[in-house]
Amino acid sequence: MKIKFSAALFAAVLWFIAAPLAAQDLGPQIKKIKDGIYVYVGKNLNSNCGIVLTQEGVVLIDSGHNPTDSRAIRDAVKKLTPMPVRFLIDTEPHPDHTTGHFIFSPPATIIAAAGAGESMKARDKADPDRNRKLAESSPEMRAAFEGYGMVLPHVEYRDKMTLHVGERTFELYYMKNVHSEADSAVWLPRERVLFSASAIVVEQFNIFRPNVNIPDILAAAKMMKALNPEFVIPGHGIPGTTKIFDDSERYYALLLERVGKMAREGKSLDQIQKELKMPEYDGWATKERFAGNVEAAYRAVQGK
Amino acid sequence: MKTKFLLGIFLIALGLRPAASASAQDLGAQFKKIKDGIFLYKGKGSESNCAIILTEDGVVLIDSGNSPTDSVAVMQALKRLTDKPVRFLINTEPHADHTTGHFVFSPPAVIVAAAGAGDSMRKAYDAERVKKMMADPEIGPAAKGYRQIVPHVEYQDKMTLASGERAFQLFYLKNVHSEADSAIWLPKERVLFAAASVGVKRFNNLRPFVSIPDTLAAIKMMRALGPEVVIPGHGEPGSVEILDNMERYYNLLLERVRQMVQQGKSLQEIKKELKMPEYADWEGKDRFPNNIEAAYRAVKAN
């Protein structure tokens, strides 16, 4: 009886301590955005993961860059609440956002834009050794991969959907041609917090695959800015405000202007890629993607 | 070592064992087996249907039964079919005779519906009706613990749901019955849940926003899927014949109302004079006048 009582007391004390944890206690990667809303900010521009607590359980936005991140996120969630992760919303299907699904699902229901499952399967087929190589990169990574299986989204929506969990509402917007085959912006209208996916990146050049184009990125930025968010959490990079969109818009406007001018001067794409300099953005990361940015701008000014 | 091996075999066998060890008859008079792992709780009389679909990842329900007594009967049946939890509950519509029983299954079930379903449920919430339900000697015990649970996921236009080995395609049906109707299509199994867009030998209640042309478009879309089994929101399951019959009825109704409009007859006159002896055996005759109104709206719109 006495032991039982002590155990109960111990559990109660534990719960009491666990509940009001400050973001610092959760590790250096976790940043508190608002009450019950945290972001695990990826190291060195690795992908971010949003942790949103509700009365009916936890909702995650993405699952961390690598399984080591996913496990750190799971540990942080356990410190924040005894409730399960009920939903996991993917902002995109690429492995740096989705490899960690298996850590959370089951029981989490995974939600993504239409085409996400197909994209995940196609990537896995194209590069079947990716996870094995990643697991071999360190003993920690190998341990974090234990129990790995590819878990595809359960729910795939088109265009728009709403998720209600406890007292919170999440609006999902499909964004076309901004980064992957299935990008979602996730908007919490009451909290005015926006997860802007990889449509817009912070102080780095975005990667332009053949399906991605600048006009659609600018349209997505305009749509997201119109939501009037207080906090903007990009897929990669430090969370901020709508300044993230302003910076990106300014960059693309300048890029389009310069590429347009050179194209009108009769320069070929090759020449433009060689000659065009944007010294204003010397501080941005992933410079190897700049040539792809110039090509996308060239496509846009040609109306393609 | 050997014990471990045998234990392994036993566990594998346990996993492979057909979960559906109870047959449909064992489950009670209301249950029908549609296909392997797909069972229907056929509503009593013209009450709403509820389907139980077993998947490797858990159970998917289509609707939750006409009232909490039905929901509890469904819950008891599915416990005999599988030890897995109900993971998803898809609403074909938000009306109370499909959604009151949500609380029996959620949590843990994630409830999925077309956009507008939650608003429709909240607007229709009637504290008096709930009080009466709780006090009802038959329904009251089953309704214990009732609270209104609105859908978690609201999609627009179209979505897909994957649970274990099964895929579900959800199609929003506009203006066919409620504010948020969904057809649910299992492409591999060729089973279609047609919601209350169609009735079986029964006149549908056509509210002022319901459109016969939209309903005919929905029927055409659903038939194009090529279903083997069609399960309406209410009434006996069947084949595409259910869709064909409803289409024939609406086309005939439109034709007759159009003729009378061309003869210069008023809506009131049409309501008095129009007879459809072909459908003398259909139920829900009190709804025939609003069927005429809907046909009149459609004819006048052209």
Boltz contact constraints between the chains, C-beta under 6 A:
constraints:
  - contact:
      token1: [A, 109]
      token2: [B, 110]
      max_distance: 6.0
  - contact:
      token1: [A, 154]
      token2: [B, 162]
      max_distance: 6.0
  - contact:
      token1: [A, 155]
      token2: [B, 153]
      max_distance: 6.0
  - contact:
      token1: [A, 155]
      token2: [B, 161]
      max_distance: 6.0
  - contact:
      token1: [A, 156]
      token2: [B, 160]
      max_distance: 6.0
  - contact:
      token1: [A, 157]
      token2: [B, 155]
      max_distance: 6.0
  - contact:
      token1: [A, 157]
      token2: [B, 159]
      max_distance: 6.0
  - contact:
      token1: [A, 158]
      token2: [B, 157]
      max_distance: 6.0
  - contact:
      token1: [A, 158]
      token2: [B, 158]
      max_distance: 6.0
  - contact:
      token1: [A, 159]
      token2: [B, 156]
      max_distance: 6.0
  - contact:
      token1: [A, 160]
      token2: [B, 156]
      max_distance: 6.0
  - contact:
      token1: [A, 161]
      token2: [B, 155]
      max_distance: 6.0
  - contact:
      token1: [A, 162]
      token2: [B, 154]
      max_distance: 6.0
  - contact:
      token1: [A, 163]
      token2: [B, 153]
      max_distance: 6.0
  - contact:
      token1: [A, 164]
      token2: [B, 152]
      max_distance: 6.0
